[in-house]
Amino acid sequence: MILSDTRILEEIDKGTIVITPYRRECLGSNSYDVHLGKWLATYRNHILDAKKHNEIEYFEIPDEGFVLYPHVFYLGVTEEYTETHAHVPFLEGKSSTGRLGIDIHATAGKGDVGFCGHWTLEISVKQPVRIYKGMPVGQLIYFPVDGEIEIKYNQKQNAKYSRQPDRPIESMMWKNKF
Ligand SMILES: Nc1ccn([C@H]2C[C@H](O)[C@@H](COP(=O)(O)OP(=O)(O)OP(=O)(O)O)O2)c(=O)n1
């Protein structure tokens, strides 16, 4: 089951879903549109190492937009800060971004009950495309959970991506023990 627009509004009223900034026109029949924040980042090194902390460099998308290229992997961020306390939020692309050849996440679309923060986007493109800050880039959908949650994401000691700021956050895979 996925929450409908009226159910999303009820959860926003209760405070179990928080979306900031919130604009009524961004609410779809069963989703909420999120937008591209102004910060992008790329990894400093061409060869990444899953055991190491791979550092990133930030840059701001200018008003005239910024051209993304297929051979580069970008991290982006949602303009929206969200909190989801009772449902599982999923970040999905939009058909209109997909039709421009833009992927907004690489394998990871699921959020966790209790996640609070801006969403980091893992962006890659199929052909050069100019993107703009504030453009609609994805949509959040919300699934009810079956069963009690023992520990919510924002209460987990080892949650790697809690309280993400309005800038993309690099992979913290290096914190995993393997
Ligand atoms: N494209 C995405 C997908 C998820 N998240 C956020 C919401 C999730 O609640 C949080 C953690 O996502 P995962 O559980 O997929 O990440 P990991 O398993 O790598 O991290 P952790 O060990 O902290 O669970 O990151 C994000 O910012 N951008």
The ligand as a Tripos MOL2 file, in Angstrom:
@<TRIPOS>MOLECULE
LIG
   28    29     1     0     0
SMALL
NO_CHARGES

@<TRIPOS>ATOM
      1 N1         19.2090    8.0440   -2.3300 N.pl3     1 LIG1
      2 C1         19.1000    8.0850   -1.0170 C.ar      1 LIG1
      3 C2         18.5890    6.9760   -0.3050 C.ar      1 LIG1
      4 C3         18.5150    7.0670    1.0780 C.ar      1 LIG1
      5 N2         18.9100    8.2040    1.7150 N.ar      1 LIG1
      6 C4         18.8380    8.3250    3.1640 C.3       1 LIG1
      7 C5         17.5120    7.8420    3.7270 C.3       1 LIG1
      8 C6         17.8280    6.5790    4.4180 C.3       1 LIG1
      9 O1         17.0250    6.4340    5.5770 O.3       1 LIG1
     10 C7         19.3070    6.7280    4.7630 C.3       1 LIG1
     11 C8         20.0520    5.4340    4.8550 C.3       1 LIG1
     12 O2         19.8660    4.7130    3.6790 O.3       1 LIG1
     13 P1         20.3220    3.1910    3.5910 P.3       1 LIG1
     14 O3         19.7960    2.4380    4.7730 O.co2     1 LIG1
     15 O4         20.0300    2.6710    2.2350 O.co2     1 LIG1
     16 O5         21.9130    3.3940    3.7320 O.3       1 LIG1
     17 P2         23.0280    2.4660    4.3690 P.3       1 LIG1
     18 O6         22.4690    1.1020    4.6590 O.co2     1 LIG1
     19 O7         24.2200    2.5690    3.5220 O.co2     1 LIG1
     20 O8         23.2990    3.2630    5.7280 O.3       1 LIG1
     21 P3         22.9640    2.8480    7.2480 P.3       1 LIG1
     22 O9         24.0080    1.8350    7.5990 O.co2     1 LIG1
     23 O10        23.0690    4.1230    8.0230 O.co2     1 LIG1
     24 O11        21.5540    2.2730    7.2290 O.co2     1 LIG1
     25 O12        19.8510    7.5180    3.7200 O.3       1 LIG1
     26 C9         19.3980    9.2780    0.9950 C.ar      1 LIG1
     27 O13        19.7400   10.3140    1.5540 O.2       1 LIG1
     28 N3         19.4830    9.1940   -0.3550 N.ar      1 LIG1
@<TRIPOS>BOND
     1     1     2 1
     2     2     3 ar
     3     2    28 ar
     4     3     4 ar
     5     4     5 ar
     6     5     6 1
     7     5    26 ar
     8     6     7 1
     9     6    25 1
    10     7     8 1
    11     8     9 1
    12     8    10 1
    13    10    11 1
    14    10    25 1
    15    11    12 1
    16    12    13 1
    17    13    14 2
    18    13    15 1
    19    13    16 1
    20    16    17 1
    21    17    18 2
    22    17    19 1
    23    17    20 1
    24    20    21 1
    25    21    22 2
    26    21    23 1
    27    21    24 1
    28    26    27 2
    29    26    28 ar
@<TRIPOS>SUBSTRUCTURE
     1 LIG1         1 GROUP 0 **** ****
